[in-house]
Amino acid sequence: MAGCGEAAPVRRRRRDGEARREAVLDAALDIFSTVGLHGASIDQIAERAGLSKTNLLYYFPSKEELYVAVLRRVLAVWLDPLHSLRADSEPADALRHYIRRKVGLSRDAPQASRLFCLEIVQGARLLREELEGPLRRLVEEKAGILRGWAAQGRIAPHDPHHLIFTIWAVTQHYADFATQVEAITGRSLTDPAFFEETVANTQDLILGRLGLL
């Protein structure tokens, strides 16, 4: 019984620690996506997270380590929909679902997309290892599935890398250039009707190219 009694406080401390770590990552995303790595300070992030600077540095010993942790979390969130493309999927259904989820992320997590875009534009010095490792392996795996569908005559022949890049470019445009989209159309993805129009038009654009309409 004593062992069970000791386990609960340990679990509680672990949960509290994880919650504080996530609060730091959330605060850092807010600030990094606005002012970038060099414009942000640990003091700003600690204040936004509701922690002391000392407590923040317990979880992330430097601003650069915190920045990389934020970017890795962003990359994981933004790439998660790509995992859903499976060789045994129906191509039209799988691609429609993928595009909907990507547009959904542009609506629900625009700061994540903008931060990732900023890092890439600046040369991705701190993220190069992730891009050339896990990201490249995932894209090659999914490119193989797309090539397989084309070889089976299930979709039109195409370059799978360019197809994936096009989906990324179109869907994330609505996050990275949200101000421009709203200035031109007077609408944003928070408008349910505009969201559905964006999804449908992007799906038609991609599926039409692949002979799936």
Helices and strands as residue ranges (DSSP letters): H 2-39, H 42-49, H 53-59, H 63-79, G 80-84, H 91-108, H 110-121, H 128-130, I 131-135, H 136-151, H 160-176, H 178-185, H 192-209
